[in-house]
């Protein structure tokens, strides 16, 4: 990611997300984390802002991160009444050196697009930001995904994916391994939907 062509793909993708519901993984994370009032959540790869808005509507202070330059305009358009509870960081994940402390971190279909060489370092930053009893909810791509031959993205076997959460309490680990549709057309999906808590 990062080229003009990639930015156009993601901008088109975000536009197509306008009418979808809030991702169930984010709803699961909010239910597990409890009331958001006075607490911070991070939305990594906030995209169209559906989950950012859901978190704001549930009382969370949200730090939204995305690499697309129009992210601030997009989020402020859908959350004009955030009352200072929304902070926005326009930056690629590999350029992040630190994240603010958070009680909930959500990454919906964003982490797989980190280059394998930088994924480990970024994952350490995410775990460091997660506070005691904090909830982490992410989608990861498995090694049987039809995109798994793309060297710039990261994919994991199930044991590798589970090992990422060593030291955390895994509350949900669901595997989706089936043919389906993507924004670019038909493909085979191999996805891990994970919710974990830091004890």
C-alpha positions as CSV (number, residue, x, y, z in Angstrom):
1,X,0.0,0.0,0.0
2,X,1.0,3.6,-0.3
3,X,1.1,4.2,-4.1
4,X,-1.4,6.4,-5.9
5,X,-3.1,3.3,-7.4
6,X,-3.4,1.7,-3.9
7,X,-4.9,4.9,-2.5
8,X,-7.5,4.9,-5.3
9,X,-8.4,1.3,-4.6
10,X,-8.9,2.0,-0.9
11,X,-10.9,5.2,-1.6
12,X,-13.2,3.3,-3.8
13,X,-13.5,0.5,-1.2
14,X,-14.3,3.0,1.5
15,X,-17.0,4.6,-0.7
16,X,-18.6,1.1,-1.2
17,X,-18.7,0.6,2.6
18,X,-21.1,3.4,3.3
19,X,-24.2,1.3,3.7
20,X,-22.8,-1.8,5.4
21,X,-23.6,-2.5,9.1
22,X,-21.0,-2.2,11.9
23,X,-18.7,-5.2,11.8
24,X,-19.9,-7.9,14.3
25,X,-16.3,-8.2,15.6
26,X,-16.3,-4.6,16.7
27,X,-19.7,-5.1,18.4
28,X,-18.3,-8.2,20.2
29,X,-15.3,-6.2,21.4
30,X,-17.5,-3.4,22.7
31,X,-19.8,-5.9,24.5
32,X,-16.8,-7.5,26.2
33,X,-15.1,-4.3,27.1
34,X,-18.1,-2.8,28.8
35,X,-19.1,0.9,28.9
36,X,-16.9,3.2,26.9
37,X,-17.5,6.4,28.8
38,X,-14.3,8.1,29.7
39,X,-12.2,5.3,28.1
40,X,-10.1,5.3,24.9
41,X,-10.5,3.0,21.9
42,X,-8.2,2.8,18.8
43,X,-9.6,2.0,15.4
44,X,-6.7,0.9,13.2
45,X,-7.4,1.3,9.5
46,X,-10.7,3.2,10.3
47,X,-11.6,3.4,6.6
48,X,-15.2,4.5,6.0
49,X,-15.5,5.2,9.8
50,X,-18.4,2.9,10.5
51,X,-16.7,1.4,13.6
52,X,-15.3,4.7,14.7
53,X,-18.8,6.2,14.7
54,X,-20.2,3.1,16.6
55,X,-17.5,3.5,19.3
56,X,-18.2,7.2,19.6
57,X,-21.9,6.5,19.9
58,X,-21.1,4.1,22.8
59,X,-19.2,6.8,24.7
60,X,-15.7,6.0,23.8
61,X,-12.9,8.4,23.1
62,X,-11.6,7.2,19.7
63,X,-8.1,7.5,18.2
64,X,-8.7,6.7,14.5
65,X,-5.7,5.7,12.3
66,X,-5.7,5.5,8.5
67,X,-3.2,6.3,5.8
68,X,-5.6,8.0,3.3
69,X,-5.3,11.8,3.3
70,X,-9.0,12.4,3.2
71,X,-9.5,10.5,6.5
72,X,-10.1,13.7,8.7
73,X,-12.7,15.1,6.4
74,X,-14.5,11.8,6.1
75,X,-14.6,11.2,9.8
76,X,-15.6,14.7,10.8
77,X,-18.4,14.5,8.2
78,X,-20.0,11.5,9.9
79,X,-19.2,12.5,13.5
80,X,-19.6,16.3,13.6
81,X,-20.7,16.1,17.3
82,X,-17.8,14.1,18.7
83,X,-17.2,16.8,21.3
84,X,-13.4,16.4,21.4
85,X,-13.6,12.7,21.8
86,X,-12.2,11.9,18.3
87,X,-8.5,12.2,17.5
88,X,-7.3,11.3,14.0
89,X,-3.9,10.2,12.8
90,X,-3.1,10.0,9.1
91,X,-0.2,7.7,8.9
92,X,0.7,4.3,7.5
93,X,1.1,1.6,10.1
94,X,4.7,1.1,9.4
95,X,5.4,4.7,10.2
96,X,3.8,4.5,13.7
97,X,6.3,4.4,16.5
98,X,3.8,4.4,19.3
99,X,0.1,4.3,20.0
100,X,-1.7,5.9,22.9
101,X,-2.8,3.6,25.8
102,X,-6.2,2.1,25.1
103,X,-8.8,-0.1,26.7
104,X,-10.1,-1.4,23.3
105,X,-8.2,-1.8,20.0
106,X,-10.0,-2.8,16.9
107,X,-8.5,-3.6,13.5
108,X,-11.0,-4.7,10.9
109,X,-9.4,-6.2,7.9
110,X,-6.5,-3.8,8.1
111,X,-3.6,-5.7,9.7
112,X,-3.1,-8.3,6.8
113,X,-2.0,-5.5,4.5
114,X,1.1,-4.7,6.6
115,X,4.4,-5.9,5.0
116,X,5.6,-9.1,6.7
117,X,8.9,-7.4,7.5
118,X,7.2,-4.8,9.6
119,X,4.3,-6.7,11.0
120,X,6.1,-8.0,14.0
121,X,7.2,-4.6,15.1
122,X,3.8,-3.1,14.7
123,X,2.1,-6.0,16.5
124,X,4.4,-5.2,19.5
125,X,3.3,-1.6,19.4
126,X,-0.3,-2.7,19.5
127,X,0.2,-5.1,22.4
128,X,2.1,-2.4,24.3
129,X,-0.8,0.1,23.9
130,X,-3.4,-2.3,25.2
131,X,-4.1,-1.7,28.8
132,X,-4.7,-4.2,31.6
133,X,-8.1,-5.8,31.0
134,X,-8.1,-4.2,27.6
135,X,-9.8,-5.9,24.6
136,X,-8.2,-6.5,21.3
137,X,-10.3,-7.5,18.2
138,X,-8.7,-8.2,14.9
139,X,-9.1,-10.0,11.6
140,X,-6.1,-11.9,10.3
141,X,-5.6,-13.7,7.0
142,X,-4.8,-17.4,7.0
143,X,-2.2,-19.2,4.8
144,X,-4.9,-20.8,2.7
145,X,-6.3,-17.5,1.6
146,X,-6.2,-17.1,-2.2
147,X,-4.2,-13.9,-1.8
148,X,-1.5,-15.7,0.2
149,X,0.9,-15.5,-2.7
150,X,1.1,-11.7,-2.4
151,X,4.5,-11.1,-0.8
152,X,3.7,-7.6,0.5
153,X,0.9,-8.8,2.8
154,X,1.1,-11.0,5.8
155,X,-0.6,-14.4,6.3
156,X,-0.5,-16.9,9.2
157,X,-1.1,-20.6,9.8
158,X,-3.5,-21.1,12.6
159,X,-0.8,-22.0,15.1
160,X,1.1,-18.9,14.1
161,X,-2.0,-16.7,14.5
162,X,-2.7,-18.2,18.0
163,X,0.9,-17.6,19.0
164,X,0.4,-13.9,18.4
165,X,-1.9,-13.8,21.4
166,X,0.4,-15.6,23.8
167,X,-0.1,-14.0,27.2
168,X,-3.6,-12.8,26.4
169,X,-6.9,-14.5,27.1
170,X,-8.4,-15.5,23.8
171,X,-12.2,-15.0,24.2
172,X,-13.0,-15.8,20.5
173,X,-11.1,-17.4,17.8
174,X,-13.2,-18.2,14.7
175,X,-11.9,-19.5,11.4
176,X,-13.6,-18.7,8.1
177,X,-12.3,-20.9,5.3
178,X,-14.6,-20.8,2.3
179,X,-15.1,-19.3,-1.2
180,X,-16.8,-15.9,-1.3
181,X,-16.7,-12.4,-2.8
182,X,-14.3,-9.6,-2.3
183,X,-14.3,-6.0,-3.4
184,X,-12.3,-7.2,-6.4
185,X,-14.4,-10.2,-7.2
186,X,-14.6,-13.9,-6.2
187,X,-11.9,-15.4,-4.0
188,X,-11.2,-18.0,-1.3
189,X,-11.2,-16.5,2.1
190,X,-9.2,-17.9,5.0
191,X,-9.7,-15.5,7.9
192,X,-9.2,-15.6,11.7
193,X,-11.6,-13.4,13.7
194,X,-10.1,-13.0,17.1
195,X,-11.1,-11.2,20.3
196,X,-8.7,-11.3,23.2
197,X,-8.3,-9.7,26.6
198,X,-5.1,-8.5,28.3
199,X,-4.9,-9.9,31.8
